[in-house]
Amino acid sequence: MDLAQLAALHAESLDAVASADDAAALEQTRIRYLGRNGLLPAVMKQLKDVPPAERPEFGKRANAWRNELETAMTARAAALTVQPSEAAPAFDCSLPGRWWRAGAQHPVSRVIDEVVRIFSRLGFTVADGPDIETRFNNFTALNTPPHHPSMDAADTFWFDDDKLLRTQTSPVQIRAMLAQPPPVRIVTPGRCYRRDTTDATHSASFHQVEGLYVDTTPVSLADLKATLAHFARAMMGPDVGVRFRPHFFPFTEPSVEVDFSCHLCRGQGCRVCKQSGWIEIAGAGMVDPRVYRHVGYDPDRVYGYAFGMGVERIAMIRYGIADIRHLYENDLRFLEQFA
Ligand code: DAH
C-alpha cells in the first residue's frame, strides 16, 4: 500500500458517502470503510509494512481520511433525515402565482338585482313570499274564477286541496296588502312553478318579478306606462320604448301586455324580435276592484297598478341566450361568460 493507493481509497469512500441516497445505503458504506473489518482499519494495520521514510506521512494522511470520512458520514446522515418540505424555503416568491377560479353571478340573479335596483330608485321596496302558497293567495284573491284552467292539476303543482307551488309572484301582492294599509309600493322577485314541459323557452321552475303600487291618491295607467318606460330604458338602453297591447288578466282591469322595442335592431326587425321590432316583456294593468275587496281595501278610495315579468325571458333577451335550459345546467363554460 502506497500513498497513491491511499489517496484513491480516500476519494472513492467520499464518493460512496455522497451517493448513498438512503440511510441503509449509508450504513453499508460505513461498514465497508469504517467497520471492524473495514478498509480503513485494514489500512491502519498495514502501517507497519510501509517503508519507515514514508510512514509519518502515510499515518498523517490515513488519519485525515478517517476524520474527513466521519465528518462526511455525519453530514450525509443529517441530510437524509431532513424532509424535503423542511429543506425547501417556506415561501418561494419566484414561483408563478396560483390561479383561483373566481365565481360569477348567475344571469338570473343579475337580472333580479338590476330590476330591484332600478325600481328601488323609484321608491319601491322588496317584498318576499313563500314558494308554497294557498289557493286564496295564488288564485281566489287574485280574482281567478273557481274553474279557471290555470288551476287545473295539469297546470299547477298541488299538495292538497289548498296548498300549491305558486304559479306566479302575484300572490305576494295579496300578502303585502293584507299586511298593511296603502300606500304599498313593492317589487317581489321570486321563483314560480308550472307543470310545463321543458323546452327552449319553458321550464317547470322559473322566476318572476312582480310590482305593485297602490295609493290613496290617484294612480293611473299613464303612471304605469311612464314607470315601465323608465324601466325599459334603464334595463335595455336609452333608445328603448314601450308599447301597451290590450289583454286580459283576472286581477287587473284594464289589463295590458307590455312590449319593449327591440334593443338589438332598434325596431327594424331581427331574429330576436321575430321581425316585429317589439319584444313581449311583462303583463300589467290597473288592480281590479275585486282584488281590493279580498284584502279589505275600499275600491272607491284606492288606486293602483300591478305588473309582472319573467326574469329568464329578460336574461335571454338581454344576454342573447337562445335556450332557457342553459340557465339551469350549471355548465361552467356558459356561466363563466358572465364573470
Ligand atoms: N302573473 C302574471 C303571469 O304570470 C303576470 C302579471 C300580469 C302580473 C299582470 C301582474 C299583472 O301583476 O298585473 O302571467
Boltz pocket constraint, residues with backbone or C-beta under 6 A from the ligand:
constraints:
  - pocket:
      binder: B
      contacts: [[A, 167], [A, 168], [A, 169], [A, 170], [A, 210], [A, 211], [A, 249], [A, 251], [A, 252], [A, 256], [A, 282], [A, 283], [A, 284], [A, 285], [A, 305], [A, 306], [A, 307], [A, 308], [A, 309]]
      max_distance: 6.0
